[in-house]
Amino acid sequence: MDKTDIKNLSKDGLVSALKSAGAEAYRAKQVFRWLYASGARSFDGMSDLPDGLRHKLKGIFHITRLTMLDSRKSKADGTTKYLLKLEDANAIEAVFLPEEDRASVCLSTQVGCRFACAFCASAPFGFIRNLKASEILDEVLFVRADNPRARITNLVFMGIGEPLDNYDNLLKAIRILNDPDAFNIGARRMTISTCGIIPGMKKLEREALQVELSVSLHSADEEVRSKLVPINNKYPLKELIPACREYTGNTGRVITFEYILIKGANASRGDALKLAKLLKGINCKVNTIACNKVSMKGYAEPSSADIRVFVRTLRDNGINVNHRKPRGEDIDAGCGQLRISRYRTLSE
């Protein structure tokens, strides 16, 4: 009989499984602490569990783990990108982003992606499968173990894949990451990024979780956005923006709109004025960032002067905007660059 993936169980699910195995319900809290607070890789080291229970757990459950295929650390800012092999030999990437007052991890939620955003290096390789909740949790466990001196404070679901396309596994992982007996990371320190999956946004709206929501916008023009973010053909701006207004109104949360600035496509003063008009009255902020040089795409970043004009135009029109500093570009860990090294590494 196949063993159960124990990290794919919610706490309530683990309570039920332990009861079925003849263990008391309170043991679930102990096991949670060993798996997530301590990062235990086997049941043998769970010293406060009776020997008989440890033996029984080994016969019922499997503890997953990731294997590192490659890692690259930026000389510029200390960002580290990890190429990680799953137990079925598929590979994903996660990124560790240390700063003076915080340490973030950028997490993948799928093996590949089905949404084919024009500026993203993941797009040409298609979608393979969703990550299980256990595999999302394993990304955090791996990065934490490899950086023992850093306390992970923030999580961003902005790696490979569309998080809201893997909704159930994402939410299961988030609840465990938030659990005081597990990772104890505050919900407000977790950000879910979406290309605009409206049904997933509406489900998230009803979850009563104080997670942050980030929407990849990239243009205020329907035609341009459809070229950059093809899901716009299914969930166009005329439907997405009202859904965002509804989300902020019903949750009281601020939405962040991500906007990659691309020379000749979406970075003019006129583009900024359209964006300011589109977002008027929404409880939001805009994060701009210059596009990375993804060689297979042929896009170019705007000049520093053009970026300053774009940002100033938004501010002059009442939009809260922050221009983000690129991180990890020298190791292909910047926005839109994940997945490149998987094919470089596996082909070398």
Buried (B, 14 or more C-beta within 10 A) or exposed (E): EEEBBBBBBBBEBBBBBBEEBEBEEEBBBBBBBBBBBEBBBEBEEBEEBEEEBBEBBBEBBBBBBBEEBBBBBBEEBEBBBBBBBBBEEBBBBBBBBBBEEEBBBBBBBBBBBBBBBBBBBBBEBEBBEBBBBBBBBBBBBBBBEBBEEBEBBBBBBBBBBBBBBBBEBBBBBBBBBBBEBBBEBBBEBBBBBBBBBBEBBEBBBEBEBBBBBBBBBBBBBEEBBBBBBBBBEEBBBEEBBEBBBBBBEEBEBEBBBBBBBBBEBBBBEEBBBBBBEBBEEBBBBBBBBBBBBBEEBEBBBBEEEBBEBBBEBBBEBEBBBEBEEBBBBBBBBBBBBBBBBBEEEEEE
